Every structure is written in structure tokens, then in C-alpha cells.
Amino acid sequence: MDWLRDPQNPYFAKAIVNRVWAEYFGVGIVNPPDDLSLANAPSNAALLDYLERGFVESGYDLKWLHRQIVLSDTYQRSWRTNETNAQDRRNFSHFLLRRLPAEAAYDAVRMALANDAYRQKMADLEVSRALTLAGASARSNGRDAQSYALTVFGRSVRESNCDCDRSNEPSLLQTVFMVNDPAIQEWLYDARNGWVAQVAKEYGWAVPQGRSNNRQAMEQQARAQRQIANMEKQLKSLRQRLQQARKDDNRRLVEQLEQRQQRIQQQIARFSASIGRSDEEATPSTGGPTSPTRLSEKQVREVVQQAYLRTLSRLPTEEELRTVIDHMLGEESPVEGLASVMWSLINTKEFQLNH
């Protein structure tokens, strides 16, 4: 591939133009993009010649090339097809849907769920972004959430100069990550850098207890919940034995079982306190639910519109707006309601696909 670095080579400008075009459309004017040969004709030779000539005359100005492409009618065409171009994948008669590259997908999720201050830091590159990482290989990949997510979404391991080691194909692992990975929940409820927490603070919404802000805490919370469930089962069995011992008038056994019951109840209370559950939540209660934060429809409308703009870059339709407003007004906690809306939006095809 040394010829790509030689401007005197007749294929130099053509190769750069074709590669940039392929990055925008997923398909090169010559496809595959790296196969420039007489045996592989371009789909539109006049277009390729025009861009190549303009690129050379501009002094190999990449900004000129990018500007020409993004301002073209071709780039701005809809992904929706009609009866004449539904099967076309060669002539750029409509935009071809494709999944965002791994780095762009990761950064899009982080920026969608981050508060305004953290988003600005990402935009100014004051904090690391996936697009700015130096690189990765199969041997040097870390085990943090970022490295795992980028691997799942098919980031190139940079062990060859072939595009084949990067995958833009959807997979089940990607769906599982977006739907159920602890990292997504962590970013949703991040009290320091999360947008949901920012909105909750602005409107004075109460944050539900037990919501963790990091993966380790979430895992500890899950373990504590499992232990509470096991102890509650023990407590239920113990109460049955205690009831039978009282019927049998076995005072010694009653005393032993009562002491054991008290110890288990104390353990449940300690574990409940560690994950933010109240005593009323840890034991059956005859009272009603706590009073929810009161929301106005105007307030919810504003928040929903912001959620759509930061995820889908558009305002919701009236039907979407009505559905989401009804959902949030029906939630006991507005924080949980907004988090579920954000979770739903980042899992839409509209968010995950370049269209």
C-alpha cells in the first residue's frame, strides 16, 4: 500500500476520494474501496473523475472533499425507497441503512446519557472519547466497559491493513449490551455526570433509593438482594415452625426460634440499609405506597422533547409525545420514568443506525 502515500502515483487521489466516499455511504464508487484496478470498474466513473480532479486542484484539501460530499444531494437523500430504487445498492439512489461504527456508537450512547457539562467536555476532547483512542489489538484490549463495548460493536484490532478485521454487522451481543449491560444502567443513573440526574436536580425530583452509580456497587446491591431473598424464605419457614411450637406448648423450642427469628430480622434490616431499602420495604406493610412526585404535563413535555433531541436529533411526533407523556405521568417515580424513556430511545433503530 506504499503507493497510497505517493502523490505522484496516478491512483493516489482516486484512492483517497473513493475511501472518503465509502466512509460516508458504506459503499465506494469503486467497491470494494481498496480494489482499484481495471477489472473493477467504478459505478459512476464521471463522478469519481470529477471528485478526483477537484481534490487535486484544491491542493489535496480534505476539507474540500468532505464538504463536496456532505453538501451533495446524494448524501442528503432519504433511506426510504420507492418502486424504482428499492433493489439498488450500486447507484446511490437512496441512502443505505448501516450500523454506526463501533467508536461512533459508543460515543453516541455516552453523549446521549451524559449531562450538559460532560457532553461539552467530550466535544472539547477534555475527556477521552472512543474516536480519539490510539488503537487496540486483540492482545492489548482492556476489560473495562469501554474496551468491552468497542469489541462487541466490532472495532478493528488493527492487526492488518484490511477492512475485514472491522465488523459493522449487527449481532446478538450488541443487543444484549444495549439492553442489559450494567454499564448502560450505570450511565443512565450516574449521579455525577448523567443527564437523568441533571434533570432530577433541576426539577427537584426525588431519586429512588438503591440506585447505584458504579458497576461494583450494582454488583454488591445484587448480592445483597439475593441474600435478603434467601433470609426472607428462612424467616417464612421459621415462622411456621414457631407457630407449631406454640401449639405444642414447647416453651424451650419457642424461645430458641424467637431468638433465631430476631437475629434474621436484624440481618435483613442491615442488608436492606446497605442497599437503601427502608424497613417498610424489607417487611410486609399494610400501608399504601409513598406519595409520588407531582408532575405537570407541561414539565413532562419539555423533558421528553429534550430527550428526543439529545438521542434522535429531532422532536417527537404528537403521537410519540402523547405516548411518552402518558407513560411518565403513570410512573410512581419521574426519575425511573425518564430513565426508561432514555433507555428505550437509545435502543431504537433510529438511534443505532446511520440513515
C-alpha positions, 0 to 999 in steps of 0.5 A: 500500500506504499503507493497510497502515500505517493502523490505522484502515483496516478491512483493516489487521489482516486484512492483517497476520494473513493475511501472518503466516499465509502466512509460516508455511504458504506459503499465506494464508487469503486467497491470494494474501496481498496480494489482499484484496478481495471477489472473493477470498474467504478459505478459512476466513473464521471463522478469519481473523475470529477471528485478526483480532479477537484481534490487535486486542484484544491491542493489535496484539501480534505476539507474540500472533499468532505464538504463536496460530499456532505453538501451533495444531494446524494448524501442528503437523500432519504433511506426510504425507497420507492418502486424504482430504487428499492433493489439498488445498492450500486447507484446511490439512489437512496441512502443505505441503512448501516450500523454506526461504527463501533467508536461512533456508537459508543460515543453516541450512547455516552453523549446521549446519557451524559449531562450538559457539562460532560457532553461539552467536555467530550466535544472539547476532547477534555475527556477521552472519547472512543474516536480519539483512542490510539488503537487496540489489538486483540492482545492489548484490549482492556476489560473495562466497559469501554474496551468491552463495548468497542469489541462487541460493536466490532472495532478493528484490532488493527492487526492488518491493513484490511477492512475485514478485521472491522465488523459493522454487522449487527449481532446478538451481543450488541443487543444484549449490551444495549439492553442489559449491560450494567454499564448502560444502567450505570450511565443512565443513573450516574449521579455525577455526570448523567443527564437523568440526574441533571434533570432530577436536580433541576426539577427537584425530583426525588431519586429512588433509593438503591440506585447505584452509580458504579458497576461494583456497587450494582454488583454488591446491591445484587448480592445483597438482594439475593441474600435478603431473598434467601433470609426472607424464605428462612424467616417464612419457614421459621415462622411456621415452625414457631407457630407449631411450637406454640401449639405444642406448648414447647416453651424451650423450642419457642424461645430458641426460634424467637431468638433465631427469628430476631437475629434474621430480622436484624440481618435483613434490616442491615442488608436492606440499609446497605442497599437503601431499602427502608424497613417498610420495604424489607417487611410486609406493610399494610400501608399504601405506597409513598406519595409520588412526585407531582408532575405537570404535563407541561414539565413532562413535555419539555423533558421528553422533547429534550430527550428526543433531541439529545438521542434522535436529533429531532422532536417527537411526533404528537403521537410519540409525545402523547405516548411518552407523556402518558407513560411518565405521568403513570410512573410512581417515580419521574426519575425511573420514568425518564430513565426508561424513556432514555433507555428505550430511545437509545435502543431504537433503530433510529438511534443505532443506525446511520440513515 
